[in-house]
Amino acid sequence: IRSAGPTMSPFNAWVFLKGLETLRLRMEAHSANALLLSQWLSHQSKVEKVYYSGLVDHPNHKLAMHQQRGFGGGVVAFCVRGDKAAAWRFINATRLVSITANLGDTKTTIIHPATTTHGRLSQQDRDIAGISDNLVRVAVGLEDIEDLKADMQRGLDSV
């Protein structure tokens, strides 16, 4: 334990290995859903800006496509029109997605970075990092994309 750290139980190691067998397929599905969702969000009037490296207008799109084998990944961030209260109204109005900072789940998760994952940073540091009060982060899961869009629309309707 001292030199190598803690080890997994044999069962947890087996579960981990079984998950690796389908990792590529799951990441392709996460990325495909995230691309479709980010494209849809980009056309919504209540969304100011969408951050997703799979979008052609993302400043690091070319690099991301090279490094990530043509996939943008499973995480989409976007700014809703308004302030922190608007972002939380959006988040609280969703029903399909889970509010959690967890990434990489098969189920879609949503979070407000300014008050959770980056909440301990000063306002100045959040500003430098681009973590605005109206920013929402979604780790896109494997649900049907139309169900995800409907849930995001429910959130947008509350903004």
Secondary structure by P-SEA (a helix, b strand, c coil): cccccccccaaaaaaaaaaaaaaaaaaaaaaaaaaaaaaaaaaccccccccccccccccaaaaaaaaaccccccbbbbbccccaaaaaaaaaacccccccccccccbbbbbbccccccccccaaaaaaacccccbbbbccccccaaaaaaaaaaaaaac
